[in-house]
Amino acid sequence: MKPVRIGCVKYLNARPLIHGWRGGAVDLDHPAALCRKLDRGDLDVALVSSFEFLRRPIYRIVDGVSISSRGEVYSVIVAHGGELARIEQIELDPASETSVALLRCLLAQRGLSPRLVPSIDFHSVQGVGLQSAAQPQNARLLIGDQAIRFRRQYRRHPVWDLGEEWGDVAHLPFVFALWLIRPEVSDAKEIADALRQLRDRNLHHLDDLVSSQTQISAEFCRKYYREHLFFDFGEREKAGLREFHRRCLVNKIDVASEMPLTLV
């Protein structure tokens, strides 16, 4: 296989899907930045937010692989200081449009309509629990490693886990990220096979993967990868993605009117 221009989200949740990749250098970045690079053609394939596919279903999806939840996801949360019904404003992490769209769908399901505003300091966790997210009328959307750090630093702080809420209302998995391949890439099947094999190898040797992490405890990593995250893209995950698309349309979120799944 020739070298691939590949990008991957830089969060802990993606490690089982990219650790040990030997098909070329990996561009590690935030989801929104990777979506822009993939759209421009700067990347051949990228692990990006599922919302990118809902918005531009021109890509081929690597079948069988995703980052999904089947209940509590732990790392996509709204940190708040009181009852959800009292929240007037939620600061958003602009790095993941999937999480923002999911939040909008779940707020609509509850009949809530707080103001959604971009956070100007979304990279910083320090003080979040003592400032905006601690006030009953304010809250903050946190994703990925930032959400993990927040929950471990402020263990008693109330949070709304969006993966858990989705499972309660949709009764389906939620697909947070997918491998997307640009339509002009000629060796898509070979790339997809390599990515599936890499996922299988990392999950089979999960303890080796966990031992390579230096930023967080091995105990937490094992629990996170085995209980909160799932890396399949089977029929129930596909149904969950279709349901997410349907709810985006109902709530007038900017997605394509049709979402054909082109799998490779």
Residue pairs with C-beta under 8 A, 6 or more apart in sequence:
1 23
1 187
1 190
1 191
1 194
2 187
3 23
3 24
3 25
4 23
4 24
4 44
4 45
4 191
5 24
5 27
5 42
5 43
5 44
5 45
6 21
6 23
6 24
6 25
6 26
6 27
6 43
6 44
6 45
6 46
7 26
7 27
7 28
7 29
7 34
7 37
7 38
7 43
7 45
7 46
7 47
7 48
8 14
8 17
8 18
8 26
8 27
8 28
8 34
8 46
8 47
9 28
9 29
9 30
9 31
9 34
9 47
9 48
9 144
9 177
10 28
10 29
10 30
11 75
11 143
11 144
11 145
12 75
12 144
12 145
12 148
12 213
12 215
12 216
12 221
12 224
13 67
13 75
13 144
13 176
13 177
13 224
13 229
14 47
14 67
14 177
15 202
15 209
15 213
16 199
16 202
16 203
16 206
16 209
16 225
16 229
16 231
17 47
17 65
17 67
17 179
17 195
17 198
17 199
17 202
17 231
18 26
18 47
18 198
19 198
19 202
19 209
19 212
20 198
20 201
20 202
21 198
23 191
23 194
27 34
27 37
27 43
27 46
29 37
30 95
30 96
31 48
31 49
31 52
31 95
31 96
31 97
31 98
31 177
32 49
32 94
32 95
32 96
32 97
33 95
34 43
34 46
34 47
34 48
35 46
35 48
35 49
35 52
35 97
37 43
37 46
38 45
38 46
38 48
38 52
38 59
38 180
38 182
39 52
39 56
41 182
43 182
44 181
44 182
44 185
44 191
45 62
45 179
45 180
45 181
45 182
45 185
45 191
45 195
46 179
46 180
47 67
47 177
47 178
47 179
47 180
48 177
48 178
48 180
49 96
49 97
49 98
49 99
49 176
49 177
50 66
50 98
50 175
50 176
50 177
50 178
50 241
50 244
51 97
51 98
51 101
51 248
51 255
52 59
52 97
52 98
52 180
53 59
53 61
53 178
53 180
53 241
53 259
54 101
54 241
54 244
54 245
54 248
54 255
54 256
54 259
55 97
55 254
55 255
55 256
56 256
57 256
57 258
57 259
57 260
57 261
57 262
58 183
59 180
59 181
59 182
59 183
59 262
60 180
60 181
60 183
60 185
60 188
60 192
60 262
60 263
60 264
61 178
61 179
61 180
61 181
61 233
61 261
61 262
61 263
61 264
62 178
62 179
62 180
62 181
62 191
62 192
62 195
62 196
62 233
62 263
62 264
63 192
63 233
63 263
63 264
64 196
64 232
64 233
64 234
65 178
65 179
65 195
65 196
65 199
65 231
65 232
65 233
66 175
66 176
66 177
66 178
66 230
66 231
66 232
66 233
66 237
67 175
67 176
67 177
67 178
67 229
67 231
68 173
68 174
68 175
68 176
68 229
68 230
68 231
68 232
68 233
68 237
68 240
69 76
69 163
69 166
69 167
69 173
69 174
69 176
69 228
69 229
69 230
70 167
70 173
70 230
71 163
71 164
71 167
72 161
72 163
72 164
72 167
72 228
73 161
73 162
73 163
73 164
73 174
73 176
73 228
73 229
74 147
74 148
74 151
74 161
74 163
74 224
74 228
75 143
75 144
75 145
75 147
75 148
75 224
75 228
76 96
76 99
76 102
76 142
76 143
76 144
76 147
76 161
76 162
76 163
76 176
77 141
77 142
77 143
77 147
77 150
77 151
77 159
77 160
77 161
77 162
78 84
78 90
78 103
78 139
78 140
78 141
78 142
78 159
78 160
78 162
79 128
79 129
79 133
79 139
79 140
79 142
79 150
79 154
79 157
79 158
79 159
80 87
80 133
80 136
80 138
80 139
80 140
80 158
80 159
80 160
81 133
81 134
81 135
81 136
81 138
81 139
81 158
82 136
82 137
82 158
83 136
84 110
84 112
84 139
84 160
85 110
85 112
86 136
86 137
87 112
87 114
87 136
87 137
87 138
87 139
88 114
88 115
88 137
88 138
89 114
89 115
89 116
89 117
89 137
89 138
89 139
90 103
90 114
90 115
90 116
90 117
90 138
90 139
90 140
90 141
91 117
91 118
91 119
91 122
91 132
91 133
91 138
91 139
91 140
91 141
92 100
92 103
92 116
92 117
92 118
92 119
92 122
92 141
93 99
93 100
93 119
93 122
93 140
93 141
93 142
93 143
93 146
94 100
94 118
94 119
94 122
95 122
95 143
95 144
96 143
96 144
96 176
98 176
98 177
99 141
99 143
99 162
99 176
100 116
100 141
101 244
101 248
101 253
101 255
102 162
102 166
102 174
102 244
103 116
103 141
103 162
104 116
104 251
104 253
105 244
105 247
105 248
105 251
105 253
106 162
106 165
106 166
106 169
107 113
107 114
108 247
108 250
108 251
109 169
114 139
119 140
119 141
122 146
123 146
125 142
125 146
125 149
125 150
125 153
128 140
128 142
128 150
128 154
129 150
129 153
129 154
129 157
132 138
132 139
132 140
133 139
133 140
133 157
134 157
139 160
142 150
145 215
148 216
148 220
148 224
150 157
150 159
151 157
151 159
152 220
162 174
163 174
163 228
166 172
166 174
166 240
167 173
167 174
170 240
170 243
170 244
170 247
172 236
172 239
172 240
172 243
173 230
173 236
173 237
173 240
174 240
174 244
175 233
175 237
175 240
175 241
175 244
178 233
179 192
179 195
181 188
181 191
181 192
181 264
185 191
188 264
189 264
192 264
199 231
202 209
203 225
203 231
206 222
206 225
206 226
207 222
209 221
209 225
210 218
210 221
210 222
210 225
211 218
213 221
230 237
238 261
241 259
241 261
242 259
245 255
245 259
248 255
249 255
249 257
